[in-house]
Every structure is written in C-alpha cells, then in structure tokens.
Amino acid sequence: MKPRQIAVTTVTVTATVFAWSVVLVAAGETASVAALAPALALTVQQIVHTVRSRPAPTPGAARLDAAADKEDDAP
C-alpha cells in the first residue's frame, strides 16, 4: 500500500469508529461506549505505531529483487 492509501484508510477507520461511538452516546448507550473506549484507543495506537514504524526503502533493494527474479528464471 502506498503511504497516502494507508493515511486515508487510517483516517476513515478511525472516523467511522468515532462516529459509531457518537451514535451510541446519542442513543443513550453510554455504558457501551465506556466499554469500547479502550478498544478504540488501542486500535488507534496500533495503527499509528504501524504507520510510523514502516522501514524506508533502501536504494539497492529494487536491484536485489530484480536479480532474484532473474535467478529464478534460469534454466
């Protein structure tokens, strides 16, 4: 996935879960929201951690991958 797709997915998922929490509060289900709040916080924390810990591509990585493909095609 491209970084932009990851960011859009992260924002969309987080906004959807937050909106659902708002709907539950409006419906008077505050106990449900209180029970789900830790799960929401953990989800956001994991998404942010994953997005930030992506390794940067190395300049020689593409060249090594291409060499591996050529070896696999050898007779």
Phi and psi in degrees as a GROMACS rama.xvg file:
@    title "Ramachandran Plot"
@    xaxis  label "Phi"
@    yaxis  label "Psi"
@TYPE xy
-78.9263  154.49  LYS-2
-56.6355  -36.5845  PRO-3
-66.1326  -40.3438  ARG-4
-64.3495  -38.8768  GLN-5
-63.8708  -44.5725  ILE-6
-63.0236  -43.8124  ALA-7
-64.4063  -42.1569  VAL-8
-63.8609  -43.059  THR-9
-60.9495  -47.2935  THR-10
-65.2098  -41.1624  VAL-11
-63.9057  -46.6553  THR-12
-64.4013  -45.8722  VAL-13
-62.8136  -43.5688  THR-14
-64.8584  -38.2295  ALA-15
-65.111  -45.3161  THR-16
-66.0203  -40.5557  VAL-17
-64.8863  -41.3494  PHE-18
-63.3742  -40.0546  ALA-19
-64.0416  -37.1115  TRP-20
-63.9165  -39.974  SER-21
-63.708  -41.106  VAL-22
-62.0207  -42.4681  VAL-23
-62.8309  -40.5416  LEU-24
-64.7374  -42.8054  VAL-25
-62.9914  -30.8515  ALA-26
-84.9176  0.323924  ALA-27
86.7053  15.5326  GLY-28
-98.0067  55.9667  GLU-29
-66.3117  -30.1392  THR-30
-64.7979  -37.5127  ALA-31
-65.232  -41.8827  SER-32
-64.9387  -41.0826  VAL-33
-63.4126  -34.8695  ALA-34
-74.0811  -31.5507  ALA-35
-90.1245  -12.7235  LEU-36
-57.7921  -44.3401  ALA-37
-62.2502  -36.4321  PRO-38
-65.653  -40.0899  ALA-39
-63.898  -45.2167  LEU-40
-62.8007  -40.9648  ALA-41
-66.9392  -40.0223  LEU-42
-60.9615  -47.6666  THR-43
-62.8104  -41.8723  VAL-44
-61.8665  -43.3779  GLN-45
-66.7464  -39.7207  GLN-46
-63.8419  -46.4756  ILE-47
-62.9791  -42.4135  VAL-48
-62.7269  -42.9719  HIS-49
-65.5332  -42.393  THR-50
-65.3838  -40.2779  VAL-51
-77.5938  -23.0633  ARG-52
-95.8161  11.7411  SER-53
-68.4421  127.984  ARG-54
-71.6007  145.275  PRO-55
-75.0027  140.237  ALA-56
-67.721  142.265  PRO-57
-92.4509  148.174  THR-58
-60.012  -33.3373  PRO-59
-86.721  -4.40583  GLY-60
-65.0005  -41.2949  ALA-61
-64.8425  -37.8932  ALA-62
-66.8454  -39.9474  ARG-63
-66.7719  -38.8027  LEU-64
-64.37  -40.3432  ASP-65
-65.4756  -38.4694  ALA-66
-66.4087  -37.8093  ALA-67
-64.6073  -38.3916  ALA-68
-64.6797  -39.9219  ASP-69
-65.9145  -36.2751  LYS-70
-68.3582  -36.6138  GLU-71
-67.317  -28.0132  ASP-72
-85.3299  -3.18231  ASP-73
-67.9571  144.852  ALA-74
